[in-house]
Amino acid sequence: MKAFIRIVLLSLVLLTVALVSALTAMHFAIHGREVVVPNLVGMTPVEAERASLADGLQIEVQREYYSPNIPEGRIMSQLPLPGTKAKRGFQVRVARSLGPQRVAIPDITGQTPRAAQLNLERRGLDLGTTAMLPSPSTPSDQVLAQSPPANASGVSAPRISLLVSTAPQTPAFLMPNFVGQPLGAATTLLQAAGMRLGKVSVGGAEQAASISASPSPGTSTPNLAPVVSQPPQAPSPSSLILSQNPPAGQKITLGTAIDFEVSR
């Protein structure tokens, strides 16, 4: 019995040692390759790269900003922040200082986007984001506004964003089906939707003609009065629509003239 208890205790000890060893190995696998991110602010990119490589890290210059405090060409900010733990091989993103703002922001409103870009590049500025705005009162492809504005001071980044005009798009609609509806109701709907009533014709209108008769042999010729043609009946608001042009389902735009054929 004592031998059995001794074996059980020995097994528990071995199991505990194995579990501790596994947890220790897992901890080193997760945290063993971690390093502390150094403080790169104030260094040149070459110095920052040398300091990062010593800890197994990499750097990437992603942004450039004006700074009245950090000399031109030196690191002014970084991510992750100094003191943060990161794995070896992690890339530290840094921003480089351009020094104090020495470039005047030009007025590029009224120019085309291409001309504005060339104007900015000549001054060492970058084109930022470009937003489009439909403008019926301004020629298309023209700079309406800029950010920062002209002659702005205290600018943080050498990027100018533009608001550019575009031609307003004409709304398009699908032609509804008016067949079987009264002409008056369809006309009201068209006018409310910005369409025009085009040609309205009466379907089945008879064309008037004169009747001439040839006398039969041996009979006298009667006096026949000519048949007077009657003008076609004008369509009324209650006339039902028999057909339409454009047909139902076709794409139309504002101001399109719609032709109808209606019943008498």
C-alpha positions as CSV (number, residue, x, y, z in Angstrom):
1,M,0.0,0.0,0.0
2,K,2.8,2.4,0.9
3,A,4.5,1.6,-2.4
4,F,1.3,2.5,-4.3
5,I,1.0,5.8,-2.4
6,R,4.7,6.5,-3.2
7,I,4.1,5.9,-6.9
8,V,1.0,8.2,-6.9
9,L,2.9,11.0,-5.2
10,L,5.8,10.6,-7.6
11,S,3.5,10.8,-10.5
12,L,1.9,14.0,-9.2
13,V,5.3,15.6,-8.7
14,L,6.3,14.7,-12.3
15,L,3.0,16.0,-13.7
16,T,3.5,19.3,-11.8
17,V,7.0,19.7,-13.1
18,A,5.8,19.0,-16.6
19,L,3.0,21.5,-16.3
20,V,5.4,24.2,-14.9
21,S,7.9,23.5,-17.7
22,A,5.1,23.8,-20.4
23,L,3.9,27.1,-18.9
24,T,7.4,28.5,-18.8
25,A,8.1,27.5,-22.4
26,M,4.8,29.1,-23.5
27,H,5.7,32.3,-21.6
28,F,9.0,32.6,-23.4
29,A,7.5,31.7,-26.7
30,I,5.1,34.6,-26.3
31,H,7.2,37.2,-24.5
32,G,10.7,36.1,-25.0
33,R,11.1,38.0,-28.3
34,E,9.6,41.2,-27.0
35,V,11.7,44.4,-26.7
36,V,11.1,47.9,-25.4
37,V,10.6,50.5,-28.1
38,P,13.3,53.2,-27.7
39,N,12.7,57.0,-27.8
40,L,13.4,58.1,-31.4
41,V,12.1,61.7,-31.1
42,G,14.8,64.2,-31.9
43,M,17.0,61.8,-33.8
44,T,17.8,61.9,-37.5
45,P,16.3,59.0,-39.6
46,V,19.7,57.4,-39.8
47,E,20.2,57.6,-36.0
48,A,16.7,56.3,-35.4
49,E,17.2,53.4,-37.8
50,R,20.5,52.5,-36.1
51,A,18.9,52.6,-32.6
52,S,15.9,50.5,-33.8
53,L,18.0,47.8,-35.5
54,A,19.9,47.4,-32.3
55,D,16.7,46.3,-30.7
56,G,15.5,44.2,-33.6
57,L,13.0,46.8,-34.8
58,Q,12.5,48.7,-38.1
59,I,11.4,52.2,-38.8
60,E,9.3,53.8,-41.6
61,V,9.0,57.5,-42.2
62,Q,5.3,57.9,-43.1
63,R,4.6,61.6,-42.6
64,E,6.3,65.0,-42.7
65,Y,5.0,68.0,-40.7
66,Y,6.0,71.6,-40.1
67,S,7.4,72.1,-36.5
68,P,8.7,75.3,-34.9
69,N,10.3,73.2,-32.2
70,I,11.9,70.2,-33.8
71,P,14.7,71.0,-36.3
72,E,14.2,70.1,-39.9
73,G,15.0,66.5,-40.8
74,R,14.6,65.1,-37.3
75,I,12.0,62.7,-35.9
76,M,9.1,64.6,-34.2
77,S,6.7,61.7,-33.3
78,Q,6.5,57.9,-33.4
79,L,4.2,55.0,-33.0
80,P,4.3,52.9,-30.9
81,L,5.3,55.4,-28.2
82,P,8.6,55.0,-26.3
83,G,8.6,52.4,-23.6
84,T,6.0,50.3,-25.4
85,K,6.7,46.6,-25.7
86,A,6.8,45.2,-29.2
87,K,8.0,42.0,-30.9
88,R,11.3,41.9,-32.7
89,G,10.9,42.9,-36.4
90,F,8.0,45.3,-35.6
91,Q,7.9,48.4,-37.7
92,V,7.9,51.7,-35.9
93,R,6.2,54.5,-37.8
94,V,7.7,57.9,-37.5
95,A,7.0,61.5,-38.7
96,R,9.8,63.8,-39.8
97,S,10.0,67.5,-39.1
98,L,10.1,70.0,-42.0
99,G,11.1,72.8,-39.6
100,P,9.2,76.0,-39.4
101,Q,6.7,76.8,-42.1
102,R,8.6,78.8,-44.8
103,V,6.3,78.3,-47.8
104,A,3.3,80.6,-48.4
105,I,0.1,78.9,-49.2
106,P,-1.0,80.0,-52.8
107,D,-4.5,80.8,-53.8
108,I,-5.5,78.1,-56.3
109,T,-9.3,78.6,-56.4
110,G,-10.6,79.0,-59.9
111,Q,-7.8,76.8,-61.4
112,T,-8.2,73.3,-62.8
113,P,-7.1,70.4,-60.5
114,R,-4.1,69.8,-62.8
115,A,-3.0,73.4,-62.8
116,A,-3.5,73.6,-59.0
117,Q,-1.3,70.5,-58.5
118,L,1.5,71.9,-60.6
119,N,1.3,75.2,-58.7
120,L,1.6,73.3,-55.4
121,E,4.5,71.1,-56.6
122,R,6.5,74.2,-57.6
123,R,6.3,75.4,-54.1
124,G,7.2,72.1,-52.5
125,L,3.6,71.4,-51.4
126,D,1.7,68.2,-51.8
127,L,-1.8,67.6,-53.1
128,G,-4.0,66.2,-50.4
129,T,-7.5,64.8,-50.8
130,T,-9.8,66.0,-53.6
131,A,-13.6,66.1,-53.1
132,M,-16.1,66.6,-55.9
133,L,-19.2,68.8,-55.7
134,P,-21.8,69.2,-58.4
135,S,-22.3,72.9,-59.1
136,P,-24.8,74.2,-61.7
137,S,-23.5,77.8,-61.3
138,T,-19.8,77.1,-61.8
139,P,-17.9,75.6,-64.7
140,S,-16.9,71.9,-64.1
141,D,-13.4,70.8,-63.3
142,Q,-12.6,74.0,-61.3
143,V,-11.3,74.4,-57.7
144,L,-14.0,75.9,-55.6
145,A,-12.2,75.9,-52.2
146,Q,-9.0,74.8,-50.6
147,S,-7.8,73.7,-47.2
148,P,-5.7,75.3,-45.7
149,P,-6.8,78.6,-47.3
150,A,-4.5,80.9,-49.2
151,N,-1.8,82.7,-47.1
152,A,-2.6,80.6,-44.0
153,S,0.0,80.5,-41.2
154,G,0.7,77.8,-38.6
155,V,0.0,75.1,-41.1
156,S,0.9,71.6,-39.7
157,A,1.3,69.6,-42.9
158,P,2.4,70.7,-46.5
159,R,-0.7,69.1,-48.0
160,I,-3.5,71.1,-49.6
161,S,-6.9,69.5,-50.0
162,L,-9.3,70.7,-52.8
163,L,-13.0,70.9,-53.4
164,V,-13.6,70.6,-57.2
165,S,-16.8,71.4,-59.1
166,T,-18.4,68.9,-61.4
167,A,-21.3,69.2,-63.9
168,P,-24.6,68.4,-62.2
169,Q,-26.0,65.1,-63.3
170,T,-29.4,65.1,-64.9
171,P,-31.8,62.8,-62.9
172,A,-33.0,59.8,-64.8
173,F,-36.3,58.0,-64.3
174,L,-38.0,54.9,-65.6
175,M,-41.1,55.7,-67.7
176,P,-44.2,54.6,-65.9
177,N,-47.1,52.8,-67.6
178,F,-50.0,55.2,-68.4
179,V,-52.0,52.8,-70.7
180,G,-55.6,52.6,-69.5
181,Q,-55.4,55.8,-67.4
182,P,-57.4,59.0,-68.2
183,L,-55.4,61.6,-70.2
184,G,-56.1,64.3,-67.6
185,A,-54.7,62.3,-64.7
186,A,-51.6,61.3,-66.7
187,T,-50.9,64.9,-67.7
188,T,-51.0,66.0,-64.1
189,L,-48.6,63.3,-63.0
190,L,-46.2,64.2,-65.9
191,Q,-46.1,67.9,-65.0
192,A,-45.6,67.2,-61.3
193,A,-42.6,65.0,-62.3
194,G,-41.0,67.6,-64.6
195,M,-42.0,66.0,-67.9
196,R,-43.8,67.5,-70.8
197,L,-46.9,66.4,-72.6
198,G,-46.1,65.9,-76.3
199,K,-48.3,65.0,-79.2
200,V,-51.8,63.6,-78.3
201,S,-53.6,61.7,-81.1
202,V,-57.0,60.1,-81.2
203,G,-56.9,56.4,-82.0
204,G,-59.5,55.2,-84.7
205,A,-60.3,58.7,-86.0
206,E,-62.1,58.3,-89.4
207,Q,-60.8,60.3,-92.3
208,A,-63.7,62.0,-94.2
209,A,-64.1,61.4,-97.9
210,S,-66.5,62.4,-100.6
211,I,-68.9,59.8,-101.9
212,S,-69.3,59.6,-105.6
213,A,-71.8,57.2,-107.2
214,S,-72.0,56.0,-110.8
215,P,-75.6,55.8,-112.3
216,S,-77.0,52.4,-113.1
217,P,-78.0,51.7,-116.7
218,G,-81.5,52.8,-117.5
219,T,-81.9,54.9,-114.4
220,S,-81.7,58.6,-113.9
221,T,-78.9,60.1,-112.0
222,P,-80.1,61.3,-108.7
223,N,-78.8,64.5,-107.2
224,L,-76.4,63.5,-104.5
225,A,-75.2,65.9,-101.9
226,P,-71.5,65.7,-101.1
227,V,-70.6,64.3,-97.7
228,V,-68.9,67.0,-95.7
229,S,-65.9,65.8,-93.7
230,Q,-66.1,66.3,-89.9
231,P,-63.0,67.5,-88.1
232,P,-61.5,64.8,-85.8
233,Q,-62.8,65.0,-82.2
234,A,-60.4,66.6,-79.8
235,P,-59.2,64.4,-76.9
236,S,-60.7,65.2,-73.5
237,P,-59.2,64.8,-70.1
238,S,-61.4,61.7,-69.7
239,S,-60.0,60.0,-72.8
240,L,-58.3,56.7,-72.0
241,I,-54.7,56.3,-73.1
242,L,-54.3,53.5,-75.6
243,S,-50.5,53.7,-76.1
244,Q,-47.5,55.9,-75.1
245,N,-44.1,56.9,-76.4
246,P,-41.6,56.4,-74.8
247,P,-42.9,53.0,-73.7
248,A,-43.1,51.9,-70.1
249,G,-39.8,50.9,-68.5
250,Q,-37.6,53.1,-70.8
251,K,-35.2,55.5,-69.1
252,I,-36.1,59.2,-69.5
253,T,-34.8,62.5,-68.1
254,L,-36.4,65.7,-66.9
255,G,-38.1,67.6,-69.7
256,T,-38.8,64.6,-71.9
257,A,-41.9,65.0,-74.1
258,I,-44.4,62.1,-73.7
259,D,-46.7,61.3,-76.7
260,F,-50.0,59.6,-76.2
261,E,-52.7,57.9,-78.3
262,V,-56.1,58.1,-76.7
263,S,-59.6,56.9,-77.3
264,R,-62.4,59.1,-78.6
